[in-house]
Amino acid sequence: MNAHLRRTFYFFAACFVSLVGILAYWQVYVQESLANDPSNSLQSRRVQAVPRGLILAGDGETELARSEEQDNGTYERVYPEGSPYAGITGYWSTRYGASGIEIGENNNLSGNGEPETLDELINQVSGGPQAGNDIELTLDPELQRAAYDGLAASSTGRGAAVALNPKNGEILALVSYPSYDPNNIDENFSDLIEDPDQPLYNRATQGLYPPGSTFKVITAAAALKEGVEPSDKFKDDGTYETPGYTVYNYKAKSYGEVTFQEAISKSINTIFARVAYEYVGNQTLSQTAYDFGFGDTYEDFPLPVTPSSLGDIPPEQWAQGNIAQISFGQGPVTSTVFEMAQVAGALANDGKLMDPRLVREVRSPDGVILDQPTSSVRQNALDEETANTLSDMMENAIEDEESTARIPGVKVAGKTGTAENPTGDPHSWFISFAPADDPEIAVAVMVENGNEGYKQALPIARRMMETYLKSQGELPIESTTGGGSTTPQPAQPQNGSTVPATQPAPQPQNANPSQPFRAPSQSPVRNPNQPPSQPPNQAPGQPQNPGQAPGQPPVQRPGG
Amino acid sequence: MAQRASIPMALALIITTLGFATLIFVQEAKSPPLIYGAYYAGTMVLLYLGVRVWLPHADTLLLAIVTLLTGIGLVMIYRLTYEVPGVENLATTQAIWILVGSGALMFVVLFFRNYQKLFAYKYLLALAAVVLVAMTFTPLGYEVNGARLWLKLGPVNLQPSEFARIALVVFFASYLADTRDLWAATSRSFMGVQLPALKYFGPVALVWAASLGLLVFEKDLGSSLLFFAVPLLMLYAATGRMAYVILGTLLFAVGSYATYLIFPHVQTRVSAWLDPWSDPDDTGFQITQSIFNIADGGITGAGLGEGFSQTIPEVQTDFIFSTIASELGLLGATALILAFLIFVYRGMKIALLAQDDGSKLLAFGLTAMFALQTLIIVGGVTKAIPLTGITLPFVSYGGSSVVGNFILTGLLLVVSENAGKQQPAEEDKEAGYAAEKVTA
């Protein structure tokens, strides 16, 4: 009988071993595909089972995002400040993935990063819950609100604004409008993705727009480097001829003999085209733009930044017509509002471009400071002397022309832009910094299809500077600003903001800026804690072409 | 036989203590009254010492494994229920059942040392088993989740099939031992299979059919499977005829198909097994949640208290293995499976060393039942076979199951005492040495 018993035992032993094999199949072989199965909610439950860290504004008090415990023990993400900060905080969804700081700083916020304190180490080893770390941003809540309200009141209600501290690179405000409410993102996501105004899309850091005349500060910087003086005289007869392409001034104006200073004050296209071609050259112009951050992806910045671009044609192959268009920020040139704020910041900081920073401090839940990024020079865009010369020119452009950008008691340096584009009215641009002699804030504002720079973008930028300088004690609180209303006001047209009007370019394919945008993701991430199936630096539903209203054919309007 | 298992006993108790310490100090679970822990540890130690004293030749390693399994079971039940309103006292209830089971084991040890006496009452035992199961059809019985498995006797709820099957194993062991020589002496054959005279075959078939029929109508699929397979395996062990196993398997196939056609709940079970993903929110919910949780554990597990297996319905009974795989991972679950395998190995060893046919068949039958029960439920929650609701021995929550398995262990111990006593000293030593080597 013993032989039968043994045989039965071998049979049982084989069965037990097979069970281990089946377990290994589930727990190792198909483990990952099961974890990502659509009907498997375990991963999102795990994510919801621990509180994420706080996101705080720069005052250290304003809560931009926090995790609130629900009755069932899970945590829900709440954004007390809502829409004005959505472009920065982003959203956090277990169904649709995450964006903004929520994903950019996910390692800190989720508490899944390397343990930084003994407490965290113990929790991690023991498998205990790890609350996320808190993040304090550099944002100034008052300034952020001013920028948001300003854009909301603009004529088209589509635009972006970025303000930074030029001395240390801290981002003080960053707004994309229209925005969205990151609370209850799960319910609203499909509506938001369908919205023709594309609120999920961060116009400040990802939207590429022709920068128009604001780009002239880069051309001017290159010209100064090549020996052009502000007092050098140039003659303008209203046009600048290149083979196959003629540059005209705004409204076909002709200015006669003017200085280089006047050329920037009155934003004369023909003189910039001439200077760029005859004095600067392709290499210096492109290199100057790169020195100011064009082409830079700002990888270490927590929000995804689309690199600004001079177009697809390599600089050494630019024809005279190309460089003429590029010199005043049209044609193939596209930039983000974020990048133009870096340009203003570098000029304000004696030519030194600081590393843009959005995170001031990372703290463990019990208050231990884990990370405190310090300011550092990213690159030298310009030598100090040239930067100060250009800064004076921009200050004169505002002061001499009695611009509406003037703030009594403070000197402002700035440049407007009115950028032709294929989607309708020109984009309204303004970049500036103040006080001009010792800048504390640099601003770039753009209103899509807002027409002349002084009409829409400038008042928003001025209000932002006023708000910030008041809070810094640079301005009396009850300052009487000349016409300093909060809404864009119609003001008399000024010479300082001319619009380029040109003939069709020789390379019409450049008129429509090349599209550096990646295709919108079709598959939302279910679990933000796992390696997302979409790269984190890409917002879902990102539009193909900034500022282009859906359904509107991409009109090949003359770039220039 | 391994008479000494003090170190395994201590290890089992330390593992249990570590489990509770993790839950209380890391997961910040509210501590259950510590006195229950003391009762539990004290009971197991006393049990071990008692068996050492009264059954000096018995295989006490079985008790160490029982301690490990019940301890892990207590930790997991506590982990799954301490914060769930309504069932937060399940772990302490289970501890009381372990106490009762230990009492039952001691009762077997003290009063059934001459277990062969039981063989004289085999027909009575078979009748008692059938009556026990049949009682669920009286007003005393009641239904849970569509299966009529339970008896309400005063304040105590019993699942009589857990006890009936032990009685049936005793019956079959005794009957087959008495008649195994006669099974061969037969002239008739059916389809090439030699059949014994109806005189011998009759009682076996009758008891088998009666118990099986009752269980099928109770809709207790897991127990039905056990009641079918264990006698078949015992028949094979007694006669060595593969033909019986094959014939039995064919019968089983026909019977299964018939029940599949007759009972809608069997159809649901089978379709949930074949393709649970097609209906993951309803019929496939239990099994898909089980698989998701098992997969979630990975190799090292989510960590005790860090899994989400509470979403599985009936997790503390039928699906407790899913929780273990989820939170202790492939490594922990494999360790548990190996602990079960060692129990089965020791049970088989007892059967091998037993001197008489009745003892051999009894030890074999009990061990086979224990092994099959483990395989059926673990295979069920890992989707290897269709899910049938039975408990994981010693680990799952459930009073009848725990007490029944303690009785089973008690019977194995007295058989091993008998076998150990009759072993020549030398062989005993050798066997003990070999056993130690395997378990080390």
Chai-1 contact restraints between the chains, C-beta under 6 A:
chainA,res_idxA,chainB,res_idxB,connection_type,confidence,min_distance_angstrom,max_distance_angstrom,comment,restraint_id
A,M1,B,K360,contact,1.0,0.0,6.0,A-B,restraint_1
A,N2,B,L352,contact,1.0,0.0,6.0,A-B,restraint_2
A,H4,B,A237,contact,1.0,0.0,6.0,A-B,restraint_3
A,H4,B,G240,contact,1.0,0.0,6.0,A-B,restraint_4
A,L5,B,A237,contact,1.0,0.0,6.0,A-B,restraint_5
A,L5,B,A351,contact,1.0,0.0,6.0,A-B,restraint_6
A,L5,B,L352,contact,1.0,0.0,6.0,A-B,restraint_7
A,L5,B,F364,contact,1.0,0.0,6.0,A-B,restraint_8
A,F9,B,M348,contact,1.0,0.0,6.0,A-B,restraint_9
A,F12,B,V344,contact,1.0,0.0,6.0,A-B,restraint_10
A,F12,B,A371,contact,1.0,0.0,6.0,A-B,restraint_11
A,C15,B,L375,contact,1.0,0.0,6.0,A-B,restraint_12
A,F16,B,I337,contact,1.0,0.0,6.0,A-B,restraint_13
A,F16,B,L341,contact,1.0,0.0,6.0,A-B,restraint_14
A,L19,B,I337,contact,1.0,0.0,6.0,A-B,restraint_15
A,L19,B,V378,contact,1.0,0.0,6.0,A-B,restraint_16
A,V20,B,T334,contact,1.0,0.0,6.0,A-B,restraint_17
A,V20,B,I337,contact,1.0,0.0,6.0,A-B,restraint_18
A,I22,B,T382,contact,1.0,0.0,6.0,A-B,restraint_19
A,I22,B,A384,contact,1.0,0.0,6.0,A-B,restraint_20
A,L23,B,L330,contact,1.0,0.0,6.0,A-B,restraint_21
A,L23,B,A333,contact,1.0,0.0,6.0,A-B,restraint_22
A,A24,B,L330,contact,1.0,0.0,6.0,A-B,restraint_23
A,W26,B,I294,contact,1.0,0.0,6.0,A-B,restraint_24
A,W26,B,A295,contact,1.0,0.0,6.0,A-B,restraint_25
A,Q27,B,A295,contact,1.0,0.0,6.0,A-B,restraint_26
A,Q27,B,G297,contact,1.0,0.0,6.0,A-B,restraint_27
A,Q27,B,G298,contact,1.0,0.0,6.0,A-B,restraint_28
A,Q27,B,L330,contact,1.0,0.0,6.0,A-B,restraint_29
A,Q31,B,A295,contact,1.0,0.0,6.0,A-B,restraint_30
A,Q31,B,G298,contact,1.0,0.0,6.0,A-B,restraint_31
A,L34,B,A295,contact,1.0,0.0,6.0,A-B,restraint_32
A,S39,B,P280,contact,1.0,0.0,6.0,A-B,restraint_33
A,N40,B,F292,contact,1.0,0.0,6.0,A-B,restraint_34
A,L42,B,F292,contact,1.0,0.0,6.0,A-B,restraint_35
A,L42,B,D296,contact,1.0,0.0,6.0,A-B,restraint_36
A,L42,B,F308,contact,1.0,0.0,6.0,A-B,restraint_37
A,R45,B,F308,contact,1.0,0.0,6.0,A-B,restraint_38
A,S126,B,V26,contact,1.0,0.0,6.0,A-B,restraint_39
A,G127,B,G303,contact,1.0,0.0,6.0,A-B,restraint_40
A,G127,B,E306,contact,1.0,0.0,6.0,A-B,restraint_41
A,G128,B,V26,contact,1.0,0.0,6.0,A-B,restraint_42
